[in-house]
């Protein structure tokens, strides 16, 4: 039986403009092309949105280039006030925006509400940073001249955001770009375009001038974005997504030497020592694993638990995971929503089966769910061998694989045995060990006795093949600024 959408669900989807946003106007894609946006909980089509062509992408870049000079000259306080108004509008419309996100992405409404608030915080943070762009004045070492150092906008930027945090990742890129004085062409993920289109409308309402933000939705991301990267007029690319796609984009950016920010894949270890507060470790594990249904680059992907508490940790985590309500994200109390699409379900299913075939034991879950929607049960699996695929690949689903270790050195070596280095989690009550392990882990971020590290006021980013640059924090705006040195003769 086909589920009938509620009036509120229908109205919030209908309230979002489905066209491209170019040069301050909502316009159809060339030829009137569209593509479908589906509800991952039901497989039903929510709506059709404009399907941009390469020609449309170049039109968006034209608009960004045309607006750049005037926008860069805008007073920092004016840019700050636009961001502040956007922050207030996002919070005021949290409920409707959260529902849009849940419908197109699947996450439970409670998490969607949290993401809208999180996205809004980026606008508040960078509204404050916009008026604090600094420079320097220095006497030359020989005393014969002076050095002036100033910071200027990089210029037109290309932004590519993922489907798993469709509003927050937009805020994390758009916020500093506006604060720095950069114009933008942004391409949201084709699975979740509605959140970005809704955000664009809010920024217009907040007073953002025409051409500063341009949104292109497309089912052909490579075909639309590569010509913009190779065009040469854009001066920066900021991308959040998989490492495989990031590598391709870096190759394309090399052609015109574009400045890049890359927030790529993760394979986060979650290390629990015998001396840890086990209550805190379990709570942290639930946060680090089940935030966004496990579909996060920061998700705990590998649990390493010291032998003395391994059985108790596995028992308690299994108890918690097995009790999580599963269903459509709009249903009250649901914690485990659908994965984004059938490919995601198949990947998780394959990784769990591979581990089981290699001798791992499934303690709870480990199966898909009958009926419509892209559901997979919350799963705990123990005795996962090092050669299992899930030990080296992002799971991107609600699966917690547990392995046992004996020594600190063994735990650090296992945690670092990956090409990724985004975030690591460590639980211990030994201060010396906490500092020692945190310094030895190869990751851009450490969650020390906590399961969430993301914060607009902190620098987010990884090392190794988890990316380049940092987003958020005091350094987040620097990614959109160039340093200019002026030599002054006296």
BAFI-312700 format. One record per residue: y, z, x of N, C-alpha, C, O in turn; residue in three letters. Coordinates in steps of 0.2 Angstrom, whole numbers, plus 5000, padded with zeros to 4 digits. Layout:
YZXYZXYZXYZXALA
...
end
This chain:
499450005004500050005000500650005004500750045009UNK
501149965003501749965006502250025005502350034999UNK
502450055010502850115008503550095006503850045009UNK
503850125001504550104999505050145003504950205003UNK
505550115006506050145010506450185005506650164999UNK
506750245007507150285003507850255003508050215007UNK
508250274998508950244998509350265004509650215006UNK
509250325007509650335013509450295019509850275023UNK
508750285019508550245025508750175024509050145029UNK
508750145018509050075017509750075019510050025022UNK
510150125016510850125017511050125024511550095026UNK
510750165028510950175035510850115039511150095044UNK
510250085038510150015041510649965039510849925043UNK
510749965032511249915030511949925033512349875033UNK
512049985035512750005037512949975044513449975046UNK
512349955048512449935055512549865055512149825052UNK
513049835058513249765059512649735063512549765068UNK
512349685061511749655064511949595069511549565072UNK
512649575069512849515074512949545081512949595082UNK
513149495085513349505092514049535092514449515087UNK
514249575097514949595097515249565103515049595109UNK
515649515103515949485108516649475107516949455102UNK
517049495112517749495112518149525106518649505104UNK
517849585104518049625099517949595092518149625087UNK
517449545091517249515085516549515084516149515089UNK
516349525078515649525076515449445075515749415070UNK
515049415079514849345078514149335078513749375081UNK
513949285074513249265074513049235081513449205084UNK
512349235082512149205088512149125087512149105081UNK
512149085092512149015092511548995088511049015089UNK
511748945083511248925078510948975073510548955069UNK
511349035073511149085068510449115069510149135064UNK
510249115075509549135077509549215076510049245077UNK
508949245074508849315073508149335075507749285076UNK
508049395076507349425077507349485073507849515071UNK
506649505072506549565068506549625072506349635077UNK
506749685068506749745071506249785066506249785060UNK
505649815070505149845066505149925066505349955071UNK
504949955061504750025061504150035064503650015061UNK
504050075070503450085073502950125070502350135071UNK
503250165065502750205061502450175055501950195053UNK
502650115053502350075048502150005049501749975046UNK
502549975055502449905056502849865052502849805052UNK
503249895047503649855042504349835046504549865050UNK
504549775044505249755046505749785043505849795037UNK
506249815047506849855045507349805043507749815038UNK
507449755048508049705047507949655052507549655056UNK
508449605052508449555057509149565060509649575057UNK
509149555067509749555070509849485074509349455075UNK
510449475076510649415080510249415086510149455090UNK
510049355088509649335094510049295098510049235098UNK
510349325103510749285108510449235112509849245114UNK
510749185113510549135118510949145125511449175125UNK
510749105130511149105136511849095135512249115138UNK
511949045131512649025129513049085126513649095128UNK
512749125122513049185119513249235125513749265125UNK
512749245129512849295135513449275139513749315141UNK
513449205141514049185145514749195141515249215144UNK
514749185134515349205130515549275131516049295131UNK
515049315131515149395132515449405138515849445139UNK
515149375144515449385150516149355151516549385154UNK
516249295148516949275147517449325145517949335147UNK
517249355139517649405136517749465141518349495141UNK
517249485144517349545148517749535154518149575156UNK
517749475157518149445163518849445160519349465164UNK
518949415155519649405152520049475151520649475152UNK
519649525149519949585147519949635153520349685153UNK
519649615159519649665165520249685168520449745169UNK
520749645169521349655172521749705168522049755171UNK
521849695162522249735158521949805157522249855157UNK
521249805156520949865155520949905161521049975161UNK
520849875167520949915173521649955174521650005177UNK
522149915171522849945172522949995167523550025167UNK
522550005162522650055157522650125160522250145164UNK
523050165157523150235160522550275159522150275154UNK
522350315164521750355164521750395158521150405155UNK
522250425156522250475150522150435144521750465139UNK
522350375143522150335137521450315137521150325132UNK
521150305143520350295143520050355141519550355137UNK
520350415143520050475142520050495135519550515132UNK
520550485131520650495124520150455120519950475115UNK
520050395122519550345118518850375119518550385114UNK
518650405125518050435125517950495121517450515119UNK
518550535121518550595118518450585110518050625107UNK
518750535108518750515101518050495099517750505094UNK
517750455104517050435102516550495102516050495098UNK
516650545107516250605107516250635100515750655097UNK
516850645097516950675091516650635085516350665080UNK
516650575085516450525080515650535080515350535075UNK
515350535086514650535087514350595084513850595080UNK
514650655085514450715082514550715075514150745071UNK
515150695072515250695065514750655061514550665056UNK
514450595065513950555061513250565064512850515063UNK
513150625066512450635070511850615065511450585067UNK
511950635059511350635054511150565053510550545053UNK
511650515051511550445050511250415056510850375056UNK
511650425062511450395068510750415070510350375072UNK
510550475069509850495070509350465066508850445069UNK
509450455060509050425055508950345057508350325057UNK
509450315059509350245062508950245068508450205068UNK
509050295072508650295079507850305077507450275080UNK
507750355073507050365071506750305068506150295069UNK
507050275063506750215060506550165065506050125064UNK
507050145070506850095074506450115081506150065084UNK
506450175082506150195088505550245087505050235091UNK
505550285082504950325080505050395081504650435078UNK
505450415086505450485088505650535082506050505077UNK
505350595081505550635076506250645075506650645080UNK
506550655069507250665067507550725071508150715074UNK
507150775072507450835076507650805083508150825086UNK
507250765086507350745093507950695093508350685097UNK
507950655088508450595087509150635086509650615089UNK
509150685082509750725082510050755089510550745091UNK
509550775092509650805099509950745104510350755108UNK
509650685103509850635107510550605106510950595110UNK
510750605099511450595098511950645101512450625104UNK
511750705100512150755104512250745111512750755114UNK
511650735114511650715121512050655123512450665128UNK
511950605119512350545121513150565120513550535124UNK
513350595115514050615114514250655120514850645122UNK
513850695123514050735129514250695135514750715139UNK
513950635136514150595141514950565140515250565145UNK
515050555134515750535132516250595134516850585136UNK
516050655132516550705133516550725141517150735143UNK
515950715144516050735151516450675155516850695159UNK
516350615153516750565157517450555154517850525158UNK
517550585148518250585146518650635151519250625152UNK
518350685153518650735158518650705165519150715169UNK
518150665167518150635174518650575174518850565180UNK
518850545169519250485169519950505172520250465176UNK
520250565171520850585174520750615180521250645183UNK
520250615183520150655190519850605195519550625200UNK
519950545194519850495200520350505205520950495205UNK
520050525211520550545217520550495222520250435222UNK
520950505227520950465233521150505239520950565239UNK
521550485244521650525250522250495254522450435254UNK
522550535258523050525263522950555269522750615269UNK
522950515275522750545281523150515287523250455287UNK
523250565292523550535298523050505302522550535303UNK
523250445305522750415310522650455316523050495318UNK
522050455319521950495324522450495330522550545333UNK
522650435331523150425337523850435334524350435338UNK
523950455328524650475325525050415324525650425322UNK
524850355325525350295325525350275318525750225316UNK
524950295313524950265306524650315301524450375303UNK
524550285295524250325290523750295287523750225286UNK
523250325284522750295280522850315273522850375271UNK
522850265268522850285261522150265259521950205260UNK
521850305255521150285252521250295244521450345242UNK
521050235241521150235233520450215230520050185234UNK
520350225224519750205221519950155215520450175211UNK
519650105214519750055209519150035205518650035208UNK
519250005199518649985195518249935199518549885202UNK
517549935199517149885202517349815199517349765202UNK
517449815192517549755189517049745183516749795181UNK
517049685180516549675175515849695176515549685182UNK
515549735172514849755173514349735168514549725162UNK
513749725170513149715166512749775165512549805170UNK
512549795159512249855158511549835154511649805149UNK
511049865156510349855152510049915151509949955155UNK
509949935144509749995142509049995139508849935136UNK
508650045139507950045137507850065130508350085127UNK
507250055127507150075120507050145119507050175113UNK
506850185124506550255123507150305121507050355118UNK
507750295124508350335123508850285121509350285125UNK
508850255116509350195115510050215114510550175115UNK
510250275112510950295112511150335118511650325121UNK
510750375121510850415127510950375133511450385137UNK
510550325134510650285140511250235139511550215144UNK
511450215133512050185132512650225134513050205138UNK
512650285132513150335133513250345141513750355143UNK
512650355144512650365151512950315155513150325161UNK
512950255153513150195156513850175154514350165158UNK
513950175147514650155145515150205146515750195148UNK
514950275146515450325147515850315154516450315154UNK
515450315160515750305166516150245167516650235170UNK
515850185164516150125165516850125161517350095164UNK
516950155155517550155152518050205156518650185157UNK
517750255158518150305162518450275168519050285170UNK
518050235172518250205178518750135177519050115182UNK
518750115171519150055170518749985170519049935172UNK
518149985169517749925170517549895163517449935158UNK
517549835162517349805156516549795156516349795162UNK
516249775151515549775150515249725146515549705141UNK
514649705148514149665144513549705144513249715149UNK
513349735138512749775137512249735133512349715128UNK
511649745136511049715132510549775131510249795135UNK
510549795124510049845123509349815122509249755122UNK
508849855123508149835122508049805115508349825110UNK
507649755115507549715108507149755103507249745097UNK
506849815105506449855100506949895097506849915091UNK
507549915100507949965097508749945098509149975101UNK
508849885095509549865095510049905091510649905092UNK
509849935085510249955080510750015083511350015081UNK
510450055087510850115089511450095093511950115093UNK
511350035097511850015102512349985097512949985099UNK
512149945092512649905088513049965084513649955083UNK
512750015082513150065079513550105084514150125082UNK
513350115090513850145095514450095096514950125097UNK
514350035096514849985098515449995092516049995093UNK
515149995086515650005080516050075081516650075079UNK
515750125083516050185084516550185090517150215089UNK
516450145095516950145100517550105098518150115100UNK
517450055094517950015091518450065087519050065088UNK
518150105083518450145079518850195083519350225081UNK
518550215089518850265094519450235097519850265101UNK
519550165097520150135100520050095106520450075109UNK
519350075107519250035113519449965112519349935107UNK
519849935116520149865116519649815115519049825118UNK
519849755112519349705112519149675119519649675123UNK
518549655120518349635126518049685131517749665136UNK
518249745130518049795135517249805135516949805140UNK
517049815128516249815127516049755123516349745118UNK
515549725126515249665122514449675122514149695127UNK
514249665116513549685115513149625113513349585109UNK
512549605117512149545116511449575114511149605119UNK
511249565108510549575107510149515107510349465105UNK
509549515110509149455111508349475112508249525114UNK
507949425110507249435111507049395117506449395119UNK
507549375121507449335127507849365133508349335135UNK
507749435135508149465139508249435146508849425149UNK
507749405149507749375155508149315155508549295159UNK
508049275150508449205149509149215148509549175150UNK
509349275145510049285143510349315149510949295151UNK
510049365152510449405157510449375164510849385168UNK
509849335166509849305173510449265174510749265180UNK
510649215170511249175171511949225172512349205176UNK
511949275169512549325170512549355177513049365180UNK
511949375179511849405185512049355191512349365196UNK
511849295190511949245195512649205194512749165199UNK
512949225189513649185188514149205194514449165196UNK
514149265196514549285201515149325199515549355203UNK
515349315193515949355190515849425189516349465190UNK
515249445186515149515186515049545193514749515197UNK
515249605193515249635200514749695200514649725206UNK
514349715195513949765195513349765190513549735184UNK
512749785191512249785186511949855186511849885191UNK
511949885180511649955179511049945175511149925169UNK
510449965177509849955173509450015173509350055178UNK
509150025167508650085166508050045163508050015158UNK
507450055166506850025164506350035169506350075173UNK
505849985169505249995173505449965180505849935181UNK
505049995185505149975192504949905193505349865197UNK
504449875189504249805190504849755188505049715192UNK
505249775182505749735180506349745185506749705187UNK
506449805187506949825192506949785199507449765201UNK
506349775201506249735207506549665206506849635210UNK
506349635200506549565199507349565198507649515201UNK
507649615195508349615195508649625201509249595203UNK
508449665206508649675212508649605216509149585220UNK
508149565215508149505219508649455216508949425220UNK
508749455209509249415207509949435209510449395210UNK
510049505209510749525211510949515218511449505220UNK
510349505223510549485230510849425231511249415235UNK
510749375226511049305226511849315227512149275231UNK
512149355223512849365223513049435225513649455225UNK
512649475228512749535231513049585226513649615227UNK
512749585220513049635215512849705217512349715219UNK
513349745216513249815216512749835211512749815205UNK
512249885212511749895207511649975207511750015211UNK
511449995201511250065199510550045196510550015191UNK
510050085198509350065195509050135194508850175198UNK
508850145188508550205186507850185183507750155178UNK
507350185187506750155186506150205184506250255182UNK
505550185186504950215183504850285186505150305191UNK
504450325183504250395186503550405186503150375182UNK
503350455189502650485189502650555191502350575195UNK
502950595186503150665188502550705188502150715184UNK
502550745194502050795195502350865192502950875192UNK
501850905189502050965186501551015189500951025188UNK
501851055194501451095198501551175196502051195196UNK
500951205195500951275192500551315198499951305199UNK
500951365201500551405205500351475202500551485196UNK
499851505205499551565203500051615201499951655196UNK
500551625204501051675203501551655198502051695196UNK
501551595194501951575189501951625183501451645181UNK
502551625180502551655173502151605168502451545167UNK
501551615166501151565163501551545156501451495153UNK
501851595153502151585146502751525147502751485144UNK
503151535153503651495154503351425156503651375155UNK
502751425160502451365162502251325156502251265156UNK
501951355151501651325145502251295141502251235139UNK
502751335140503351305137503651245140503851195137UNK
503751255147503951195151503551135151503851085150UNK
502951145151502451095150502551055144502550995143UNK
502651085138502651055132503351015131503350965129UNK
503851045135504451005135504450945139504650895137UNK
504150955145504150905150503650845148503750785150UNK
503150865144502650815142502850785135502750725135UNK
503050825130503050795124503750775121503850755116UNK
504250785126504950765124504850685123504650655127UNK
505150665117505150595116504350565115504250505117UNK
503950605113503250585112502950565119502450525119UNK
503150595125502950575131503250505134503050485139UNK
503650475130503850405132504550415135505050395133UNK
504550445141505150465145504950455152504450475155UNK
505450425156505250425164505250485167504950495172UNK
505550545164505550605166504950645164504850705166UNK
504450615160503950655157503450675162503350635167UNK
503150735162502650755166502050715165501750705160UNK
501850685171501350635171500650655174500150635172UNK
500750705178500150735182500250805183500750835185UNK
499750845180499850915180499350945186498750935185UNK
499650975190499251005196499351085195499851115196UNK
498751115194498751185192498351225197497751205199UNK
498551275200498151315205497551345202497551365196UNK
497051355206496351365203496351435199496051445194UNK
496751485202496751555198496951555191496751595187UNK
497351505189497651505182497451435179497651425173UNK
497051395182496951325179496551335172496751295168UNK
496051375172495651375165496151405160496151375154UNK
496551455161496951485156497551435154497651425148UNK
497751405159498351355158498051295153498351275148UNK
497451265155497151215151497051235144497151205139UNK
496751305143496551325137497251335132497251315127UNK
497751365135498351375131498751305130498951295124UNK
498751265135499051195133498651155128498951125124UNK
497951165128497551125123497751155116497751125111UNK
497751225116497951255109498551235107498651215101UNK
499051225111499751205109499751135107500051115101UNK
499451085111499451015109499050995103499250955099UNK
498551035102498051015096498351035090498151015084UNK
498951085090499251105084499851065082500151075077UNK
500051015086500650975085500550925079500050885079UNK
500950935074500950885068501150815070501550805074UNK
500750765068500850695069501050665063500750675057UNK
501450615063501650575058502250535059502550535064UNK
502550505053503150475054503750515055503750575053UNK
504150495060504750545062505150565057505550615058UNK
505250535051505650565045505350615041505650645037UNK
504650635043504350685039504450755042504550755048UNK
504550805038504750875040504250895045503650895043UNK
504450925050503950965055503650915060503250945064UNK
503650855059503250805063503550815071504150815072UNK
503050825075503250825082502950765086503350735091UNK
502450735084502150675087502250615083501850605078UNK
502750575084502850515081502450455084502050465088UNK
502650395081502250345084502450315091503050335092UNK
502050285094502250255100502650185098502650165093UNK
503050155103503450105101503150045099503450015094UNK
502550025101502249965099501449965100501250015103UNK
501149915098500349915099500249915106499649935108UNK
500649875110500449875118500449945121500049955125UNK
500949985119500950055121500350095119500150135124UNK
500150085113499550125111498950095115498550135117UNK
498850035116498350005120498350035127497750045130UNK
498950035130498950065137498750135137498350145142UNK
498950175133498750245133498050255132497650285135UNK
497750215127497050215126496650195132496150225133UNK
496850145135496450115141496550165147495950175150UNK
497050205148497150255153496650315152496350335157UNK
496650335146496250395144495450375145495050415148UNK
495350315143494650295143494450285151493850305153UNK
494850255155494750255162494550315165494150325169UNK
495050365163494950435166494250465164493850495168UNK
494050455158493450485155492850455158492350485160UNK
492950385159492350345163492250375170491750365173UNK
492750405173492750425180492550505180492650525186UNK
492450535174492150595174492650655172492450705171UNK
493250635169493650675166493450705159493050665156UNK
493650755157493450785151494050795146494550825148UNK
493950765140494550765135494450835131493950845128UNK
494950875132494950935128495150935121494950975117UNK
495650895120495850885113496150815113496450785118UNK
496150785107496450715106496050665109495450665108UNK
496350615112496050555115495850505111495350465112UNK
496150495105496050435101496650415097497150445096UNK
496550355095497150325090497050355083496550395082UNK
497450335079497450365072497350305067497750255067UNK
496950315062496750265057497350255053497750295052UNK
497450195051498050175046498650145050498550125056UNK
499150125046499750095049500050135054500050195054UNK
500450095058500850135063500550135070499950135071UNK
500950155075500750155082500550225085500950245089UNK
500150255082500050325083499450335088498950305088UNK
499550385092499050415097499050485097499550515097UNK
498450525097498450595096498750625103498650595108UNK
499050685102499150725108498550745111498050765108UNK
498550735118497950735122497950785128498450775131UNK
497450825129497350855135496750835139496250835135UNK
496750815145496150795148496150825155496650825159UNK
495550855157495450895163495050855168494750805167UNK
495050885174494650855180494750785181494250745182UNK
495350765181495550695182495550685189495950715193UNK
495150635191495050615198495650585201496050545197UNK
495750585207496350555211496350475210496850445210UNK
495750445209495750375208495750345201495750285200UNK
495850395196495950375190496650335189497150355193UNK
496650285185497250245184497850295182498450275184UNK
497750335178498350385175498650425181499150455180UNK
498250435186498550465192499050425196499550455199UNK
499050365195499550325198500050285194500550255196UNK
499950285187500350245183500650285178500450345176UNK
501250265176501650305170501150295164501050245162UNK
501050355161500650355155501150335149500850295145UNK
501750355148502150345143501850355136501850315132UNK
501550415135501250435129501050505129501150545134UNK
500850535124500750605123500050635126499650665123UNK
499950615133499350635136499550675142499950655147UNK
499150735143499250785149498650785153498150825151UNK
498650755159498050755163498050815168498650825171UNK
497550855169497650915173497150905179496550885178UNK
497350925184496950925190497050995194497551025193UNK
496551025197496651085200496751085208496451035211UNK
497151125211497251125218497151205220497151245216UNK
497051205227496951275230497551295234497751355234UNK
497851255238498351275243499051235241499051185238UNK
499551275244500251245243500351175246500551125243UNK
500051165252500051105255499751045251499950995251UNK
499151065249498751015245499150995239499150935237UNK
499451045235499851025229500450985231500550935228UNK
500850995236501350955238501150885240501450835238UNK
500550875244500350815246500150775240500250715240UNK
499850805235499650765229500250745225500250695222UNK
500750785224501350775221501650715224501950675220UNK
501650715230502050655234501650595235501950545237UNK
501050595232500550535233500750485228500250475224UNK
501350455228501550405223502050365226502450385230UNK
502150305223502750265225503350285222503950265224UNK
503350325217503850355213504150415215503850455219UNK
504750435213505050495215505650515211506250525214UNK
505550515205506150525200506250605199506750635201UNK
505750635196505750705195505150745197504550715196UNK
505150805199504550845199504650915196505250935196UNK
504150945194504251015190503851065194503251045196UNK
504151125196503751175199503851235196504351255194UNK
503251275195503351345192503051395197502451385198UNK
503451435199503251495203503751545203504351535202UNK
503551605204503951665204504151685212504451735213UNK
503851655216503951665223504551625226504551565226UNK
505151655227505751625229505651585235505951525235UNK
505351605240505251565246504851505245505051455247UNK
504351515241503951455240504351405235504251345236UNK
504751435231505151385226505551345230505651285229UNK
505951375235506351335239505951285244506151225245UNK
505451315247505051275252504751215248504851155251UNK
504451225242504151165239504651115236504551055237UNK
505251145234505751095231506051055236506150995235UNK
506151085242506351035248505850985250506050935253UNK
505251005250504650955252504450905247504150855249UNK
504650915241504450865236504950805236505550815237UNK
504650745236504950685237505250655230504850615227UNK
505750685228506050675221506750685221507050725225UNK
507050645217507850655216508050715212508550735213UNK
507550735208507750795204507150845204506550825204UNK
507250905203506750955203506851005197507451025196UNK
506351015193506451065187506051125190505451125190UNK
506451175192506151235194506151285189506651315187UNK
505551295187505351345181505751325175505851365171UNK
505851265174506051235168505751165167505651125172UNK
505751145160505351075159505851025157505650965156UNK
506551035157507050985156507550985161507851035163UNK
507650925164508150925170508850885168509350895171UNK
508750845162509350795161509950835158509850885154UNK
510550825161511150855159511650805161511750785167UNK
512150795156512750745158513150765164513450725167UNK
513150835165513550865171513150865177513450885182UNK
512550835177512150835184511950765186511950725181UNK
511850755192511750685195511050665193510550695196UNK
510850615189510250595187510050535191510450485191UNK
509450535194509150485198508650495203508450555204UNK
508350445205507750465209507750425216508250395218UNK
507150435220507150415227506450365227506150355221UNK
506350335232505850285233505850235228506450205227UNK
505350215224505350165219505550185212505450145207UNK
505850245212506150265206506850245205507150265200UNK
507150215210507850195208508350195214508150225219UNK
508950175212509550185217510150205213510250185207UNK
510550255216511150275213510950335209510450355208UNK
511550365206511450425202511950415196512450385196UNK
511650435190512050435184512250505181511750545182UNK
512850515179513050585177513350625182513250605188UNK
513550685181513850725186514450705189514750655186UNK
514750735194515350715197515350655200515850615201UNK
514750635202514650565206514450505201514550455204UNK
514350525195514250465190514750415190514550355189UNK
515350435190515950385189515950345196516250285195UNK
515750375201515850335208515450265208515650225211UNK
514950265204514550205203514950145201514750085201UNK
515450165197515850105194516550105198516950065195UNK
516650135204517250125207517150095214516650115217UNK
517550065217517550035224518150075227518650095225UNK
517950095234518450125238518850075242518650025245UNK
519550075241519950035245520350075250520650125249UNK
520350055256520750085262521350045264521249985265UNK
521950075264522550045265522850075272523050125272UNK
522850025277523150055284523950045283524149985282UNK
524250095285524950095284525250105291525150155295UNK
525750065293526050065300526650105299527050095294UNK
526850155304527450185304527950165309528450185310UNK
end
